[in-house]
Amino acid sequence: MTTVTEATGGAPARTVRPRGGISRSIRDSLVVAQRNLIRMLRIPEVVIFGLIQPIMFVVLFTYVFGGSINVPGAPVGDAQAYHEFLMAGIFAQTVTFATAGAGAGIADDMHKGLIDRFRSLPMSRGAVLTGRTLADLVQTALTLVVLAVVALLIGWRTHENLAEVLAGFALLLLLGYAFSWIGALIGLTVRTPEAATSGGLIWLFPLTFISNAFVPVNGMPVFLQHVAEWNPFSATVAAARLLFGNTIAGVPRSVTGAWPMEHPVVASVIWSVLIIVVFRTLAVRKYRSATA
């Protein structure tokens, strides 16, 4: 560790030690997050357009498919039952689709050479990516708040206490944060923001639709039932439904007996933490080599 000796006006010399690795990394990450949040405020159309898509999904699924999809254990054609079944899936889709924006933003910074400028500064290597993902998390939280208000307006209701409802939203945000690291890796791997947007969406469609988000799993072919119930996306959707009180009494949680569906809250946390650990490691490693 290097030291710097300062002396002014004949005062005794004073030794200044640099901040520790962890505190410096946290500080640098928060500075980068602040930079990205200021950028979002200066380009409000990005936030506005990010709100329009999930609201459209809520309205379309609620009023177009709501009377056609039967939720197990609910009366046939019970639109209210489908409203409550649907919203956890829409919330989860919203936080995961933010992955494409995260990847495109990092790819844009790479394309403009901004990442190289950050690299020239005396800052933690992982702070650029951590700050970006934290800023995306704040934007995702704002989107969830607006989407929850819209859901309440169309008849969605929770049936558990406030602590459990907030825990459900916390799991959704944790999933979104985990997936933002996948977006970061994609953004560092491709050459253009357009490619990052396409690459960030193409794998999300099968992930979100081969799940329990929009339709009951029992209507799928058997092999897809297993895929859907071991899908990390499905675990968070099931956990959110459980914590929101949007499940139907007497209906089994799992069709295939999959462990994640029997213990969705624990499974959701495990999946999200595992994704963060794996993809943060890969993204930081890619960041170092991509800007070397």
The 8 nearest C-alpha neighbors of each residue, nearest first, counted from 0:
[[1, 2, 16, 17, 19, 3, 18, 15],
 [0, 2, 3, 16, 17, 15, 14, 4],
 [1, 3, 16, 15, 14, 4, 0, 17],
 [2, 4, 15, 14, 5, 1, 16, 13],
 [5, 3, 14, 13, 12, 15, 2, 6],
 [4, 6, 13, 12, 3, 14, 7, 15],
 [7, 5, 12, 10, 11, 13, 9, 4],
 [6, 8, 9, 10, 5, 12, 11, 13],
 [9, 7, 10, 6, 11, 12, 5, 13],
 [8, 10, 7, 11, 6, 12, 5, 13],
 [11, 9, 8, 7, 6, 12, 13, 5],
 [10, 12, 6, 13, 9, 7, 5, 8],
 [13, 11, 6, 5, 4, 10, 14, 7],
 [12, 14, 5, 4, 11, 15, 6, 3],
 [13, 15, 4, 3, 2, 16, 5, 12],
 [16, 14, 3, 2, 13, 4, 17, 5],
 [15, 17, 2, 14, 18, 3, 1, 0],
 [18, 16, 19, 15, 2, 1, 0, 23],
 [17, 19, 23, 22, 16, 20, 21, 24],
 [20, 18, 22, 21, 23, 17, 24, 16],
 [19, 21, 23, 22, 24, 18, 123, 25],
 [20, 22, 24, 23, 19, 25, 18, 26],
 [23, 21, 25, 24, 19, 20, 26, 18],
 [22, 24, 26, 20, 21, 25, 18, 19],
 [23, 25, 21, 27, 123, 22, 26, 126],
 [26, 24, 28, 22, 23, 27, 29, 21],
 [25, 27, 23, 29, 28, 24, 22, 30],
 [26, 28, 30, 24, 29, 25, 126, 23],
 [29, 27, 126, 130, 25, 31, 30, 26],
 [28, 30, 32, 26, 31, 27, 130, 33],
 [29, 31, 33, 27, 32, 28, 34, 26],
 [30, 32, 130, 34, 28, 33, 29, 127],
 [33, 31, 130, 29, 134, 35, 34, 30],
 [34, 32, 36, 30, 31, 35, 29, 37],
 [33, 35, 31, 37, 32, 36, 38, 30],
 [34, 36, 38, 32, 37, 33, 134, 39],
 [35, 37, 39, 33, 38, 34, 134, 32],
 [38, 36, 40, 34, 39, 35, 33, 41],
 [37, 39, 35, 41, 36, 40, 34, 42],
 [40, 38, 36, 42, 41, 37, 43, 35],
 [41, 39, 37, 43, 38, 42, 36, 46],
 [40, 42, 38, 39, 43, 37, 36, 44],
 [41, 43, 39, 40, 44, 45, 38, 46],
 [44, 42, 45, 46, 40, 41, 39, 47],
 [45, 43, 47, 46, 42, 48, 49, 39],
 [44, 46, 43, 48, 47, 42, 49, 39],
 [45, 47, 49, 43, 44, 48, 50, 39],
 [48, 46, 44, 50, 49, 45, 43, 51],
 [49, 47, 51, 50, 45, 46, 44, 52],
 [48, 50, 46, 47, 51, 45, 52, 142],
 [51, 49, 47, 48, 52, 142, 53, 46],
 [50, 52, 48, 54, 49, 53, 55, 47],
 [51, 53, 55, 54, 50, 49, 56, 48],
 [54, 52, 56, 55, 51, 50, 93, 57],
 [53, 55, 57, 51, 56, 52, 58, 146],
 [56, 54, 52, 58, 53, 57, 59, 51],
 [55, 57, 53, 59, 54, 58, 60, 52],
 [58, 56, 54, 55, 60, 59, 61, 53],
 [57, 59, 55, 61, 56, 60, 62, 54],
 [60, 58, 56, 63, 61, 62, 57, 55],
 [59, 61, 64, 63, 57, 58, 62, 56],
 [62, 60, 65, 58, 59, 57, 63, 64],
 [61, 63, 65, 59, 60, 64, 58, 66],
 [62, 64, 59, 60, 65, 61, 66, 58],
 [65, 63, 60, 67, 66, 62, 61, 68],
 [64, 66, 61, 78, 62, 67, 63, 81],
 [65, 67, 76, 78, 64, 68, 77, 63],
 [66, 68, 64, 65, 76, 69, 63, 78],
 [69, 67, 66, 65, 64, 70, 76, 214],
 [68, 70, 75, 76, 71, 67, 73, 77],
 [69, 71, 73, 72, 81, 68, 215, 80],
 [72, 70, 73, 69, 250, 215, 247, 74],
 [71, 73, 250, 70, 247, 74, 249, 248],
 [72, 74, 70, 71, 75, 80, 77, 69],
 [75, 73, 77, 76, 72, 69, 70, 71],
 [74, 76, 77, 69, 73, 70, 68, 66],
 [75, 77, 66, 78, 69, 74, 67, 68],
 [78, 76, 74, 80, 75, 79, 73, 66],
 [77, 79, 81, 65, 66, 80, 76, 82],
 [80, 78, 82, 81, 77, 83, 154, 155],
 [81, 79, 83, 82, 78, 77, 84, 73],
 [80, 82, 84, 78, 79, 83, 85, 65],
 [83, 81, 79, 85, 80, 84, 155, 78],
 [82, 84, 80, 81, 85, 245, 155, 86],
 [85, 83, 81, 82, 86, 80, 245, 87],
 [86, 84, 82, 88, 83, 213, 87, 81],
 [85, 87, 89, 88, 83, 84, 90, 82],
 [88, 86, 90, 236, 89, 85, 240, 239],
 [87, 89, 212, 91, 86, 85, 90, 236],
 [90, 88, 86, 92, 91, 87, 93, 85],
 [89, 91, 87, 93, 88, 92, 86, 94],
 [92, 90, 88, 94, 93, 89, 171, 87],
 [93, 91, 89, 95, 90, 94, 96, 88],
 [92, 94, 90, 96, 91, 95, 53, 89],
 [95, 93, 175, 91, 97, 92, 96, 139],
 [94, 96, 175, 92, 97, 93, 98, 178],
 [95, 97, 98, 93, 94, 92, 99, 200],
 [96, 98, 95, 100, 99, 94, 101, 93],
 [99, 97, 179, 182, 96, 101, 100, 95],
 [98, 100, 199, 196, 102, 97, 101, 200],
 [101, 99, 103, 97, 102, 98, 104, 196],
 [102, 100, 98, 104, 99, 103, 182, 179],
 [101, 103, 186, 182, 183, 99, 105, 100],
 [102, 104, 192, 195, 106, 100, 196, 101],
 [105, 103, 107, 101, 106, 102, 100, 108],
 [104, 106, 108, 186, 107, 102, 103, 109],
 [107, 105, 186, 192, 109, 103, 104, 108],
 [108, 106, 110, 104, 192, 105, 109, 103],
 [109, 107, 113, 105, 111, 106, 110, 114],
 [108, 110, 106, 112, 107, 114, 111, 113],
 [109, 111, 107, 108, 112, 106, 191, 190],
 [112, 110, 108, 109, 113, 107, 114, 106],
 [111, 113, 109, 115, 114, 110, 108, 116],
 [114, 112, 116, 108, 115, 111, 109, 117],
 [113, 115, 117, 116, 109, 112, 108, 118],
 [114, 116, 118, 112, 113, 117, 290, 119],
 [117, 115, 113, 119, 118, 114, 112, 120],
 [118, 116, 114, 120, 115, 119, 113, 127],
 [117, 119, 115, 116, 120, 114, 124, 290],
 [118, 120, 116, 117, 115, 121, 122, 114],
 [119, 121, 117, 118, 122, 116, 123, 115],
 [122, 120, 119, 123, 118, 117, 124, 27],
 [123, 121, 120, 124, 27, 126, 24, 118],
 [122, 124, 24, 126, 125, 27, 23, 121],
 [125, 123, 126, 122, 127, 118, 287, 283],
 [124, 126, 123, 127, 128, 283, 129, 24],
 [127, 125, 28, 129, 123, 128, 124, 27],
 [128, 126, 130, 125, 129, 31, 131, 28],
 [127, 129, 131, 130, 126, 125, 132, 183],
 [130, 128, 126, 132, 131, 127, 28, 133],
 [131, 129, 32, 28, 31, 133, 127, 128],
 [130, 132, 128, 134, 129, 133, 32, 127],
 [131, 133, 135, 129, 134, 130, 179, 136],
 [134, 132, 136, 130, 135, 131, 32, 129],
 [135, 133, 32, 137, 131, 136, 132, 36],
 [134, 136, 132, 138, 133, 137, 139, 131],
 [135, 137, 133, 139, 134, 138, 176, 132],
 [138, 136, 140, 134, 139, 135, 141, 133],
 [137, 139, 135, 141, 136, 140, 142, 134],
 [138, 140, 136, 142, 141, 137, 135, 94],
 [141, 139, 143, 137, 142, 138, 136, 144],
 [142, 140, 138, 144, 139, 143, 137, 145],
 [141, 143, 139, 145, 140, 144, 50, 146],
 [142, 144, 146, 140, 141, 145, 147, 139],
 [145, 143, 147, 141, 142, 146, 140, 148],
 [146, 144, 148, 142, 147, 143, 149, 141],
 [145, 147, 143, 149, 148, 144, 142, 150],
 [148, 146, 150, 144, 149, 145, 143, 151],
 [149, 147, 151, 145, 150, 146, 152, 144],
 [148, 150, 146, 152, 147, 151, 145, 153],
 [151, 149, 147, 155, 153, 152, 148, 146],
 [150, 152, 155, 148, 154, 149, 153, 147],
 [151, 153, 149, 150, 154, 148, 155, 147],
 [154, 152, 150, 151, 155, 149, 82, 61],
 [153, 155, 151, 152, 156, 150, 79, 82],
 [154, 156, 151, 150, 83, 82, 153, 157],
 [157, 155, 154, 151, 158, 83, 245, 150],
 [156, 158, 243, 244, 159, 245, 155, 164],
 [159, 157, 244, 243, 156, 160, 245, 242],
 [158, 160, 244, 243, 157, 163, 164, 161],
 [159, 161, 162, 163, 164, 158, 243, 157],
 [160, 162, 164, 163, 165, 159, 166, 243],
 [163, 161, 165, 164, 160, 166, 159, 167],
 [164, 162, 166, 242, 165, 161, 160, 167],
 [163, 165, 167, 161, 243, 166, 162, 242],
 [166, 164, 168, 162, 167, 163, 161, 169],
 [165, 167, 169, 163, 164, 168, 162, 170],
 [168, 166, 239, 164, 170, 165, 169, 242],
 [167, 169, 171, 165, 170, 166, 172, 164],
 [170, 168, 166, 172, 171, 167, 165, 173],
 [171, 169, 173, 167, 168, 172, 174, 166],
 [170, 172, 168, 174, 169, 173, 91, 175],
 [173, 171, 175, 169, 174, 170, 176, 168],
 [172, 174, 170, 176, 175, 171, 169, 177],
 [175, 173, 177, 171, 172, 271, 176, 178],
 [174, 176, 94, 172, 95, 178, 173, 177],
 [175, 177, 179, 173, 174, 178, 136, 172],
 [178, 176, 275, 174, 175, 179, 271, 180],
 [177, 179, 181, 175, 180, 176, 98, 95],
 [178, 180, 98, 182, 176, 181, 177, 132],
 [181, 179, 183, 182, 178, 177, 278, 279],
 [180, 182, 178, 184, 179, 183, 278, 185],
 [181, 183, 102, 98, 179, 185, 180, 184],
 [184, 182, 180, 102, 186, 181, 185, 179],
 [183, 185, 282, 181, 187, 182, 186, 188],
 [184, 186, 182, 188, 187, 183, 102, 195],
 [187, 185, 102, 106, 183, 105, 195, 184],
 [188, 186, 184, 185, 189, 106, 183, 286],
 [187, 189, 185, 186, 184, 190, 285, 289],
 [190, 188, 186, 187, 191, 195, 185, 194],
 [189, 191, 188, 106, 194, 192, 110, 187],
 [190, 192, 194, 193, 106, 189, 195, 110],
 [191, 193, 103, 195, 106, 107, 194, 196],
 [194, 192, 196, 195, 191, 197, 103, 198],
 [193, 195, 197, 191, 192, 196, 198, 189],
 [196, 194, 192, 103, 198, 186, 193, 102],
 [197, 195, 99, 199, 193, 103, 194, 198],
 [198, 196, 194, 200, 199, 195, 201, 193],
 [199, 197, 195, 196, 200, 201, 194, 185],
 [198, 200, 99, 196, 197, 195, 201, 182],
 [201, 199, 203, 197, 198, 202, 99, 196],
 [200, 202, 198, 203, 197, 199, 204, 205],
 [201, 203, 204, 200, 205, 206, 199, 198],
 [204, 202, 206, 200, 201, 205, 207, 199],
 [203, 205, 207, 206, 202, 208, 201, 200],
 [206, 204, 208, 209, 207, 203, 202, 201],
 [205, 207, 203, 204, 209, 208, 202, 210],
 [208, 206, 204, 205, 209, 210, 203, 92],
 [207, 209, 205, 210, 206, 204, 212, 213],
 [210, 208, 227, 205, 206, 207, 223, 211],
 [209, 211, 227, 208, 233, 212, 207, 230],
 [210, 212, 233, 216, 215, 214, 213, 227],
 [213, 211, 88, 210, 214, 236, 85, 233],
 [214, 212, 85, 211, 88, 215, 208, 210],
 [213, 215, 211, 212, 216, 68, 70, 218],
 [216, 214, 217, 211, 218, 70, 213, 71],
 [215, 217, 218, 211, 219, 224, 214, 210],
 [218, 216, 215, 219, 254, 224, 220, 221],
 [217, 219, 216, 215, 220, 214, 224, 221],
 [220, 218, 217, 216, 224, 223, 221, 215],
 [221, 219, 223, 222, 224, 218, 217, 216],
 [220, 222, 224, 223, 219, 225, 217, 255],
 [221, 223, 224, 225, 220, 226, 219, 227],
 [224, 222, 226, 225, 220, 221, 227, 219],
 [223, 225, 221, 227, 222, 226, 216, 219],
 [224, 226, 228, 223, 222, 227, 229, 255],
 [227, 225, 223, 229, 224, 228, 230, 222],
 [228, 226, 210, 230, 224, 209, 225, 229],
 [227, 229, 225, 230, 226, 224, 233, 257],
 [230, 228, 226, 227, 225, 231, 259, 257],
 [229, 231, 227, 233, 232, 228, 226, 234],
 [232, 230, 234, 233, 270, 229, 235, 267],
 [231, 233, 230, 234, 235, 236, 207, 210],
 [234, 232, 236, 230, 210, 231, 235, 211],
 [233, 235, 263, 231, 267, 237, 232, 236],
 [234, 236, 267, 238, 237, 233, 232, 239],
 [235, 237, 233, 239, 238, 234, 87, 88],
 [236, 238, 240, 234, 235, 239, 263, 233],
 [239, 237, 263, 264, 235, 241, 236, 240],
 [238, 240, 167, 242, 236, 241, 237, 87],
 [241, 239, 245, 243, 237, 238, 242, 87],
 [240, 242, 238, 244, 239, 243, 246, 245],
 [241, 243, 239, 163, 167, 244, 240, 164],
 [242, 244, 157, 240, 164, 245, 241, 159],
 [245, 243, 158, 241, 159, 242, 246, 157],
 [246, 244, 240, 243, 83, 241, 84, 157],
 [245, 247, 244, 241, 240, 248, 84, 250],
 [246, 248, 250, 249, 72, 245, 73, 71],
 [249, 247, 250, 246, 72, 251, 245, 73],
 [248, 250, 247, 251, 72, 252, 246, 71],
 [249, 251, 248, 247, 72, 252, 71, 246],
 [252, 250, 253, 249, 254, 248, 261, 247],
 [251, 253, 260, 261, 250, 254, 237, 256],
 [252, 254, 256, 260, 251, 255, 257, 261],
 [253, 255, 256, 217, 252, 251, 216, 224],
 [254, 256, 257, 253, 225, 224, 228, 221],
 [255, 257, 253, 254, 258, 261, 260, 252],
 [258, 256, 255, 260, 259, 228, 253, 261],
 [257, 259, 261, 260, 262, 256, 266, 263],
 [260, 258, 263, 266, 262, 261, 257, 234],
 [259, 261, 263, 253, 258, 262, 257, 252],
 [260, 262, 258, 259, 263, 252, 253, 257],
 [263, 261, 259, 260, 265, 264, 266, 258],
 [262, 264, 238, 266, 260, 234, 259, 265],
 [265, 263, 238, 267, 266, 262, 268, 235],
 [264, 266, 268, 267, 263, 262, 269, 259],
 [267, 265, 263, 269, 259, 264, 268, 270],
 [266, 268, 235, 234, 264, 270, 265, 269],
 [267, 269, 271, 265, 266, 270, 272, 264],
 [270, 268, 266, 272, 267, 271, 273, 265],
 [269, 271, 273, 267, 268, 272, 231, 266],
 [270, 272, 274, 268, 174, 273, 269, 177],
 [273, 271, 275, 269, 274, 270, 268, 276],
 [272, 274, 270, 276, 271, 275, 269, 277],
 [273, 275, 271, 277, 272, 276, 177, 278],
 [276, 274, 177, 272, 273, 278, 279, 277],
 [275, 277, 273, 279, 274, 278, 280, 272],
 [278, 276, 274, 280, 275, 279, 273, 281],
 [277, 279, 281, 280, 275, 180, 282, 276],
 [280, 278, 282, 281, 276, 275, 277, 180],
 [279, 281, 278, 277, 283, 282, 276, 284],
 [280, 282, 278, 284, 279, 283, 285, 277],
 [281, 283, 184, 285, 279, 284, 280, 278],
 [284, 282, 286, 285, 280, 281, 125, 279],
 [283, 285, 281, 287, 282, 286, 280, 288],
 [284, 286, 282, 288, 283, 287, 289, 281],
 [287, 285, 283, 289, 284, 288, 282, 290],
 [286, 288, 284, 285, 290, 289, 291, 283],
 [287, 289, 291, 285, 290, 286, 284, 283],
 [290, 288, 286, 287, 291, 285, 187, 188],
 [291, 289, 288, 287, 115, 286, 114, 118],
 [290, 288, 289, 287, 286, 115, 118, 285]]
